[in-house]
Amino acid sequence: MAAPESGDGNNGAARMVTLISSDNTRFEVEAAAASLSQTLQLTILDGGGGGGDGIPLPNVDSATLSKVLEYCIKHAPAAANGGAPNATAVDRAELERFDNEFVNIDQSVLYSLIMAAHNLEIEGLQSLVAKKVADMIKGKSPMEIRRTLGFPDPTPEEQAEMNAHMLEYGWAYE
Amino acid sequence: MNRQDLLSLLPDCVLGEIVTRLPTRDAVHLQLVSSRYPNAWRASPLNLDVDYRDAVRVLVYLRCHPGPTRRLRLERLSTSYYGDFDHWLLFSPALAGLQALELQLQTLDVSRRPLPPPALRFAATLVLLSFRRVDISEAALHGLLAGCPALQTLVLDECVGFARVRITSASIRSVAVSSSSNLDHATVTRPRQIIIEDAPRLQTVVPFRHRSNNHSDDDESGGGSSCRRSLDLRIVSAPKLRVLGSLSTKTVRKLELGATVFKVIDRIVKHVHGNSASHEKRSEVRAICLATTMPSVKVLALEDVDRMHINDFLRCFPRLERLYLKGSQGIFRSEGTYGVKLNPIECFELYLRRIVFNGYKGDTSDVKLVKFFLTKARVLESISFRFSRSNNNVCSEEEWIADQRFRMRLKNRASESAKLSFAHDEGYRDDDVYCCGEYARDVTDHIHYY
């Protein structure tokens, strides 16, 4: 019975696809949302992921996948409209708020999210997380960056190297 | 045991995505943190903010980067050293394919030759072009704009050398223009007219001014001489225009939207206090002709608008959803039931949802205006009042707010659910440009203060 309908056969009800995380949790989402992933888009266009057989994602665990899908579901309508041009300013402001809230997370989660966005090739999410990390680095001294990113304190050699670098590029430290 | 750091685990291309988003200074800092980063930096497109004072050293530093560069911002550039950059801008392979160019000169030095052929080098790829205090001739500017097929954002901030800009562009989305102010050379040509001739994708038009420069304006505002510095703005065809403002007597002297014309008019206002009478010269903007309406505009910011003529604006933008008001003047006089019935204000019926008063004072006229909105706008969801702290010394802030709410009470509100909220207006001093709230951010992010 589970014959997957073809990609263009769209009769009102949104087509659903199933994604399976590395720890075997099944997620059922609208094809439009999952298609934000360039990686998944082709499979979905070919009619995969429908019915009983899901699309396995061995690189993404369930916690991360649910987070990723939260992003996709939120952004799918805007993406379907062809992005910004048609979206109202209110919608855009709302999406921006969502995005800011969305990346306000623990570093380990952020890391998984970066990798998932990269593996699944979700362009918007990739740039969102990259921007988040860049913002974490902006305006900080090298020592502060090390601490923010969880580096161990520098060894004496590293410290010497830092000092030499500071001498050379002093302008960047004024 | 040390926990693993976040970035070390990322593949190079992801790291590059992050590095390319960092301002130059931070990218330099990052070099130190891990030995991997210099490689990631060299492999990712540049995003350069160059303060002139660092420029020479930055140029040296950049020699080891092969490019490309996505964005280049040169700050506090001094014209006398311009030659140093000319060569770099013209020939550096690292700059090939530049998408965003922001040039900001420290001061306008009109004795120097006008700006640069280098900008032309990037015309084909430029998405964003922002000039501050640049002297550029009308022909050169038009030549440059005509050569930019992908340009989306244009900022002309205190630029001189041209009297008129005509914008005809299939790609342009946002335009911001300020008139140069602190410059009194008689020989300098100032921009006087902006004509949006044909811009099918244009969404945002932001005329603005720098607050730091207008103290002198305020002193002489009685004489209306600030108008000298404001511009004529004519919009012939911009069917997608959504965000407009801030319109003020100090930024726009004449606004032509198709056949509709708003114009600054100086008039004498008589004040009578008991036996003494005084005269005040006041500049106000009003519609001379109200024919074309602009249903595409959803967000409008008005500054120093005369309350008496606010309906002119509301009628001109029948689908207005958000209205930002700042420092209104004059006395609001309702047109009475007849006036409004004969000529209803369309945006009140279905569209106007949010009003923001910046620099709210709360005098009788302000309250009258608020009550007018509350009795007429049917779908209004909220009115925000942003007031500055120094406003009310007489009573405590809570008392003042309570008093304001009391005075705004109405039996016949058009929209029961409209919320009134009061907040401090912290950024009020320098937020001229941000009048349209977050809606003009794509362009206002590229206007800078220093």
Contacts between the chains, C-beta under 8 A, distances in Angstrom:
chain1	res1	chain2	res2	distance
A	85	B	201	7.7
A	88	B	298	7.5
A	89	B	242	6.7
A	89	B	243	7.3
A	89	B	298	6.6
A	89	B	299	6.4
A	89	B	438	7.9
A	89	B	439	4.9
A	90	B	321	7.7
A	93	B	438	5.6
A	93	B	439	7.8
A	96	B	438	7.6
A	107	B	6	5.3
A	110	B	6	7.2
A	111	B	6	5.5
A	111	B	9	6.4
A	111	B	10	7.7
A	114	B	10	6.4
A	114	B	14	6.1
A	115	B	10	7.6
A	115	B	14	7.8
A	118	B	11	7.1
A	118	B	13	7.8
A	118	B	14	5.3
A	126	B	14	7.9
A	126	B	17	6.6
A	127	B	17	7.3
A	130	B	14	7.3
A	130	B	17	4.2
A	130	B	18	4.8
A	130	B	21	5.8
A	131	B	21	5.7
A	133	B	6	7.3
A	133	B	7	7.4
A	133	B	18	4.8
A	134	B	18	5.3
A	134	B	19	8.0
A	134	B	21	3.8
A	134	B	22	5.2
A	134	B	26	7.8
A	137	B	18	7.7
A	137	B	22	6.1
A	137	B	26	5.5
A	137	B	29	7.6
A	137	B	30	6.2
A	138	B	22	6.6
A	138	B	23	6.7
A	138	B	26	5.2
A	139	B	26	6.8
A	140	B	26	7.3
A	140	B	29	6.8
A	141	B	29	6.4
A	142	B	29	4.9
A	142	B	30	7.6
A	142	B	32	4.2
A	142	B	33	5.6
A	145	B	29	6.0
A	145	B	30	6.3
A	145	B	33	5.1
A	146	B	5	7.9
A	146	B	33	5.5
A	149	B	5	4.6
A	149	B	6	4.9
A	149	B	7	5.6
A	149	B	33	7.1
A	150	B	3	5.6
A	150	B	4	7.2
A	150	B	5	4.3
A	150	B	6	5.9
A	151	B	5	4.7
A	151	B	33	6.4
A	151	B	34	7.4
A	152	B	2	4.1
A	161	B	32	7.3
A	162	B	32	5.2
A	165	B	31	7.0
A	165	B	32	5.3
A	169	B	28	5.4
A	169	B	57	7.4
A	169	B	61	6.8
A	171	B	53	7.7
A	171	B	54	4.2
A	171	B	57	4.9
A	171	B	58	7.4
A	172	B	24	7.6
A	172	B	25	4.9
A	172	B	28	4.1
A	172	B	29	6.6
A	172	B	54	7.4
A	173	B	29	7.9
